Amino acid sequence: MGIDYDIYDKHITADDPLQIIIRGHLYVEYSLSRLIEESIP
């Protein structure tokens, strides 16, 4: 039993840090692509 984190509308437990890392990485990539799209006129 680990600590529960609410990350990006998905419920993950701290027992699976790899999932948190993967989701974090995907979220960062998504945010960057959104920023780039918005900065292009």
C-alpha angles and dihedrals in degrees: 000000000000136000114289118234127194102216123171094337091304125110112228130165125227087239087082106050091163090066090051091050093048093047091046091051092048091048091052092049090049092049092049093050090050091051092049092048092050093048092055109084 
